[in-house]
Amino acid sequence: MKKIYISILIIIIITFGAFALLRSPADNSDQKIEDVDLGQTKSEDSIVYEVNQEESEVRFEIDEVLRGEDFRVVGKTNQIQAQVSISEGEISTLEISRVVVDALDLETDSTSRDGAIRNFILKSNQEENRFIILEEISVDNFSESSASFSINGNLSISGVSKDIQLDAEILELTSERLVLSVSGQVLRSDFDLLIPVVPFVASVSQTVDIRADLTFQKP
């Protein structure tokens, strides 16, 4: 009987330990997103804009089957660092710095899911995986009839890097303000992002939609 009690106690400890890990709060790292080097974007006769976090948002969207029902998970953050430069009146001269997103700050509708993302999927609670970075950026395919174009770059997530292409559109451009809409898709398998096996999630899509609404302002 004593052995049974000990076994039950061990199961309870393991269960509550796993639950606490899933719900663990964000890492209190001293590293700040503002300290990450963005590289040089300014060229002669250009206007440099810096991202306004309060008016910007990056999010991911992914489909899963949760408790037998189709569900779309949305995770988002406004902890973004980036700069753009552009020669006045010349959209084709647009240059984009390294874009940095604090993955530790991503939030969904569930604290348990957030814990799983931090601890098991993105592993953003580890300092080396904290930031999602898009770098080596170039822009092309400018449309003559609209302000749309393509963004090409190298995306790093959880220690894995992959070249990607995103669609972008300038929604507003003045001497003081620039607003961009960005969208694209990546595959979980390209970045070795594995989903923990839990009984109430039957399946999770391989395709992840990326969306960003970015407002830049002249400093």
NUROSE-227148 format. One record per residue: x, y, z of N, C-alpha, C in turn; residue in one letter. Coordinates in steps of 0.1 Angstrom, whole numbers, padded with zeros to 4 digits, always signed. Example, Ala and Ser with C-alpha at 12.3 -4.5 7.8 and 13.67 -1.06 7.14 Angstrom:
+0132-0057+0078+0123-0045+0078+0132-0033+0078A
+0128-0022+0071+0137-0011+0071+0129+0000+0079S
END
This chain:
+0008-0012+0000+0000+0000+0000+0009+0013+0000M
+0020+0012+0008+0029+0024+0008+0034+0027-0005K
+0038+0016-0013+0043+0018-0027+0033+0025-0036K
+0020+0021-0034+0010+0027-0042+0009+0042-0039I
+0009+0046-0026+0008+0060-0023+0020+0068-0029Y
+0032+0062-0028+0044+0068-0034+0042+0070-0049I
+0037+0060-0055+0035+0061-0070+0025+0072-0073S
+0014+0073-0066+0004+0083-0068+0010+0097-0066I
+0018+0098-0056+0025+0111-0053+0034+0115-0064L
+0042+0106-0069+0051+0109-0080+0043+0113-0093I
+0032+0107-0096+0024+0111-0107+0018+0125-0106I
+0014+0128-0093+0009+0141-0091+0019+0152-0093I
+0031+0149-0087+0042+0158-0089+0046+0161-0103I
+0047+0150-0111+0050+0151-0125+0040+0159-0133I
+0027+0156-0130+0016+0162-0137+0016+0177-0134T
+0017+0181-0121+0016+0195-0118+0029+0202-0122F
+0040+0195-0123+0052+0201-0128+0051+0204-0143G
+0046+0195-0150+0044+0197-0165+0034+0209-0167A
+0023+0209-0159+0013+0220-0160+0020+0234-0157F
+0028+0234-0147+0035+0247-0143+0044+0251-0154A
+0051+0241-0161+0060+0244-0172+0053+0250-0184L
+0041+0245-0186+0033+0250-0198+0028+0264-0195L
+0026+0267-0182+0020+0280-0179+0031+0290-0174R
+0044+0286-0175+0055+0294-0169+0055+0308-0175S
+0058+0318-0167+0058+0332-0172+0070+0334-0181P
+0070+0345-0188+0081+0349-0197+0094+0350-0189A
+0105+0346-0196+0118+0347-0190+0121+0362-0187D
+0126+0365-0175+0130+0378-0172+0144+0382-0176N
+0147+0380-0189+0160+0383-0194+0163+0398-0194S
+0175+0402-0192+0179+0416-0192+0181+0421-0206D
+0182+0412-0216+0184+0416-0230+0171+0423-0235Q
+0173+0435-0241+0162+0442-0247+0162+0442-0262K
+0150+0442-0268+0150+0442-0282+0156+0454-0288I
+0155+0466-0281+0161+0478-0286+0176+0477-0287E
+0182+0468-0280+0197+0467-0281+0202+0458-0293D
+0193+0452-0300+0197+0443-0311+0201+0452-0323V
+0213+0449-0329+0218+0457-0340+0209+0455-0352D
+0204+0466-0358+0196+0465-0370+0204+0467-0383L
+0216+0470-0382+0224+0473-0395+0221+0487-0400G
+0228+0490-0411+0227+0503-0417+0217+0504-0428Q
+0207+0513-0427+0198+0515-0438+0199+0528-0445T
+0205+0538-0438+0204+0551-0443+0214+0553-0455K
+0209+0559-0466+0218+0563-0477+0216+0578-0479S
+0225+0583-0487+0224+0598-0490+0211+0602-0496E
+0206+0613-0491+0193+0619-0496+0181+0610-0494D
+0182+0602-0483+0170+0594-0480+0164+0598-0466S
+0151+0594-0464+0145+0596-0452+0145+0583-0444I
+0149+0583-0432+0149+0571-0424+0137+0571-0414V
+0130+0560-0414+0118+0559-0405+0121+0547-0395Y
+0116+0549-0383+0118+0539-0372+0104+0533-0369E
+0103+0521-0366+0091+0514-0363+0084+0520-0350V
+0071+0523-0351+0064+0527-0339+0057+0515-0333N
+0061+0510-0322+0056+0497-0317+0042+0498-0313Q
+0037+0510-0308+0024+0512-0303+0014+0510-0315E
+0018+0513-0327+0009+0512-0339+0012+0501-0348E
+0021+0491-0343+0025+0480-0352+0022+0467-0345S
+0021+0457-0353+0018+0443-0348+0024+0433-0358E
+0030+0422-0353+0034+0411-0360+0026+0399-0354V
+0021+0390-0363+0013+0379-0358+0015+0367-0367R
+0013+0355-0361+0012+0343-0369-0002+0337-0367F
-0006+0329-0377-0019+0322-0377-0017+0308-0382E
-0023+0299-0375-0021+0285-0378-0034+0277-0375I
-0037+0267-0383-0050+0260-0381-0046+0247-0373D
-0056+0243-0364-0054+0231-0357-0068+0225-0354E
-0069+0212-0350-0081+0206-0346-0080+0205-0331V
-0088+0213-0324-0088+0213-0309-0101+0208-0304L
-0100+0197-0296-0111+0190-0290-0122+0187-0301R
-0117+0183-0312-0127+0178-0323-0132+0189-0331G
-0128+0202-0329-0133+0213-0337-0121+0220-0344E
-0124+0225-0356-0114+0233-0363-0112+0246-0355D
-0099+0250-0353-0096+0262-0346-0084+0269-0352F
-0085+0282-0353-0074+0290-0359-0066+0297-0347R
-0054+0294-0345-0046+0300-0335-0040+0313-0340V
-0041+0323-0332-0034+0336-0336-0025+0340-0325V
-0013+0342-0328-0003+0347-0318+0002+0361-0323G
+0004+0370-0314+0008+0384-0318+0017+0391-0308K
+0024+0401-0313+0032+0409-0304+0035+0422-0311T
+0037+0433-0303+0041+0445-0309+0056+0448-0306N
+0063+0438-0300+0077+0440-0297+0086+0437-0310Q
+0087+0448-0317+0093+0447-0331+0104+0459-0332I
+0115+0456-0338+0125+0466-0341+0128+0465-0356Q
+0128+0477-0362+0131+0477-0377+0132+0492-0381A
+0139+0494-0392+0140+0508-0398+0138+0506-0413Q
+0133+0516-0419+0133+0517-0434+0138+0530-0438V
+0144+0531-0450+0148+0543-0456+0143+0544-0470S
+0140+0556-0475+0135+0558-0488+0138+0572-0493I
+0142+0573-0505+0144+0586-0511+0130+0592-0514S
+0129+0605-0511+0116+0611-0512+0110+0610-0525E
+0098+0604-0526+0091+0603-0539+0096+0591-0547G
+0105+0583-0542+0110+0572-0550+0108+0559-0542E
+0097+0552-0544+0094+0540-0537+0103+0529-0540I
+0109+0529-0552+0118+0518-0556+0131+0519-0549S
+0134+0530-0542+0146+0531-0534+0145+0526-0520T
+0134+0520-0517+0131+0515-0503+0142+0505-0499L
+0147+0507-0487+0156+0498-0480+0151+0495-0466E
+0152+0482-0463+0147+0477-0450+0159+0471-0442I
+0160+0475-0429+0170+0470-0421+0167+0456-0416S
+0175+0450-0408+0172+0438-0401+0159+0440-0393R
+0150+0430-0394+0137+0431-0387+0138+0421-0375V
+0136+0426-0363+0137+0418-0351+0123+0417-0344V
+0119+0405-0341+0106+0403-0333+0110+0395-0320V
+0105+0400-0309+0107+0393-0296+0097+0382-0295D
+0102+0369-0298+0093+0358-0297+0088+0354-0283A
+0096+0359-0273+0092+0357-0260+0079+0364-0256L
+0076+0374-0264+0064+0383-0261+0052+0378-0269D
+0053+0368-0277+0041+0364-0285+0030+0358-0276L
+0018+0362-0278+0007+0358-0270-0005+0353-0278E
-0011+0342-0274-0023+0337-0281-0035+0339-0271T
-0046+0332-0273-0057+0332-0264-0056+0324-0252D
-0045+0316-0251-0043+0306-0240-0029+0307-0234S
-0029+0309-0220-0016+0309-0214-0009+0296-0214T
-0017+0285-0214-0011+0272-0216-0004+0270-0229S
-0011+0275-0240-0005+0274-0253+0008+0283-0254R
+0007+0295-0247+0018+0304-0247+0031+0297-0241D
+0028+0290-0230+0039+0283-0223+0045+0272-0232G
+0036+0265-0239+0041+0255-0248+0050+0261-0259A
+0045+0272-0264+0053+0279-0275+0067+0283-0270I
+0067+0289-0258+0080+0294-0252+0089+0282-0249R
+0084+0272-0243+0092+0261-0237+0095+0250-0247N
+0086+0247-0256+0087+0235-0264+0088+0237-0279F
+0081+0247-0284+0080+0249-0299+0090+0259-0304I
+0089+0271-0300+0099+0281-0304+0111+0281-0295L
+0109+0276-0283+0120+0276-0272+0126+0290-0270K
+0117+0300-0271+0121+0314-0269+0125+0317-0255S
+0122+0308-0245+0127+0310-0232+0142+0309-0231N
+0148+0303-0241+0163+0302-0242+0168+0314-0249Q
+0178+0321-0244+0183+0334-0249+0187+0333-0263E
+0192+0322-0268+0197+0321-0282+0185+0320-0292E
+0173+0317-0287+0161+0316-0295+0151+0327-0293N
+0154+0337-0285+0145+0347-0281+0139+0355-0293R
+0148+0359-0302+0144+0368-0313+0143+0361-0326F
+0132+0364-0333+0130+0360-0347+0135+0371-0355I
+0144+0368-0364+0151+0378-0372+0150+0376-0387I
+0146+0386-0394+0147+0386-0409+0158+0396-0413L
+0167+0391-0420+0179+0399-0424+0183+0396-0438E
+0194+0403-0443+0198+0402-0457+0187+0405-0466E
+0180+0416-0463+0167+0419-0470+0170+0426-0483I
+0162+0422-0493+0162+0430-0506+0147+0431-0510S
+0144+0441-0518+0131+0443-0522+0131+0444-0538V
+0120+0438-0544+0119+0439-0558+0105+0437-0562D
+0102+0435-0575+0089+0433-0581+0079+0444-0577N
+0085+0457-0578+0076+0468-0576+0065+0469-0587F
+0053+0472-0582+0042+0473-0592+0041+0488-0596S
+0039+0490-0609+0038+0504-0614+0024+0509-0611E
+0014+0500-0610+0000+0505-0608-0003+0506-0593S
+0005+0501-0584+0002+0501-0569+0015+0502-0562S
+0014+0503-0549+0026+0504-0541+0030+0490-0535A
+0028+0480-0542+0031+0466-0538+0045+0462-0543S
+0051+0453-0535+0064+0448-0539+0067+0435-0531F
+0078+0429-0534+0082+0417-0527+0094+0419-0517S
+0094+0413-0506+0105+0414-0497+0112+0400-0496I
+0125+0400-0499+0132+0387-0499+0142+0388-0487N
+0144+0377-0480+0153+0378-0469+0155+0364-0462G
+0164+0364-0453+0168+0352-0446+0161+0352-0432N
+0152+0343-0429+0144+0343-0417+0150+0332-0408L
+0153+0337-0395+0159+0328-0385+0149+0326-0374S
+0145+0313-0371+0136+0310-0360+0142+0298-0353I
+0144+0300-0340+0148+0289-0331+0161+0283-0336S
+0170+0291-0341+0183+0286-0346+0184+0280-0360G
+0172+0281-0367+0172+0276-0380+0169+0287-0390V
+0176+0288-0401+0175+0299-0410+0170+0294-0424S
+0162+0302-0430+0156+0298-0443+0153+0311-0451K
+0157+0310-0464+0153+0322-0473+0138+0321-0476D
+0132+0333-0475+0118+0334-0477+0115+0346-0486I
+0102+0347-0491+0097+0358-0498+0084+0362-0493Q
+0082+0375-0490+0069+0380-0485+0063+0390-0494L
+0050+0392-0493+0043+0402-0501+0041+0414-0492D
+0043+0426-0498+0042+0438-0490+0035+0449-0498A
+0029+0458-0491+0023+0470-0498+0024+0482-0489E
+0028+0493-0495+0028+0506-0488+0014+0512-0488I
+0008+0513-0476-0005+0519-0474-0005+0534-0472L
+0006+0539-0467+0007+0553-0465+0021+0558-0465E
+0024+0569-0472+0038+0574-0472+0037+0589-0473L
+0043+0595-0462+0045+0609-0461+0059+0612-0457T
+0063+0624-0456+0077+0627-0451+0079+0624-0437S
+0068+0621-0429+0069+0618-0415+0065+0604-0411E
+0058+0597-0421+0052+0584-0417+0051+0575-0429R
+0053+0562-0426+0052+0551-0436+0045+0539-0430L
+0035+0534-0437+0027+0523-0432+0028+0511-0442V
+0033+0500-0437+0034+0488-0445+0025+0477-0440L
+0020+0469-0450+0013+0457-0447+0021+0445-0454S
+0024+0435-0446+0032+0424-0450+0025+0411-0447V
+0027+0402-0457+0021+0388-0455+0029+0378-0462S
+0027+0365-0457+0035+0354-0463+0032+0341-0456G
+0039+0331-0460+0037+0318-0454+0050+0311-0452Q
+0051+0303-0441+0063+0294-0439+0058+0281-0435V
+0066+0271-0436+0063+0257-0431+0070+0254-0418L
+0062+0248-0409+0068+0244-0396+0080+0235-0398R
+0079+0226-0407+0090+0216-0410+0103+0223-0414S
+0102+0234-0421+0114+0241-0426+0122+0247-0414D
+0116+0249-0402+0123+0254-0391+0123+0244-0379F
+0120+0232-0382+0120+0221-0372+0111+0225-0360D
+0100+0230-0362+0091+0234-0351+0081+0223-0349L
+0083+0216-0338+0075+0204-0335+0065+0208-0324L
+0053+0202-0326+0042+0205-0317+0041+0194-0306I
+0041+0197-0293+0040+0187-0283+0027+0178-0285P
+0028+0166-0282+0016+0157-0283+0008+0158-0270V
-0005+0163-0273-0014+0164-0262-0027+0158-0266V
-0035+0152-0257-0047+0145-0262-0058+0153-0268P
-0059+0166-0264-0070+0174-0269-0067+0181-0282F
-0055+0180-0288-0052+0185-0301-0049+0174-0310V
-0058+0172-0320-0057+0161-0329-0047+0163-0340A
-0046+0175-0345-0036+0178-0356-0034+0193-0356S
-0022+0197-0362-0018+0211-0364-0012+0212-0378V
-0016+0222-0385-0012+0224-0399+0003+0227-0399S
+0009+0223-0411+0023+0226-0413+0025+0240-0418Q
+0014+0246-0423+0015+0260-0429+0012+0270-0418T
+0021+0280-0417+0020+0291-0408+0018+0304-0416V
+0007+0311-0414+0006+0324-0421+0012+0335-0412D
+0020+0344-0419+0026+0355-0412+0020+0368-0417I
+0017+0376-0407+0011+0389-0410+0018+0400-0402R
+0020+0412-0408+0025+0423-0401+0019+0436-0406A
+0015+0444-0396+0010+0457-0399+0020+0467-0392D
+0028+0473-0400+0040+0481-0395+0038+0496-0398L
+0039+0504-0387+0039+0518-0389+0053+0523-0385T
+0059+0531-0394+0072+0537-0392+0070+0552-0392F
+0078+0558-0383+0078+0573-0382+0092+0579-0382Q
+0092+0591-0387+0105+0598-0387+0109+0601-0373K
+0121+0598-0368+0125+0601-0354+0126+0616-0352P
END
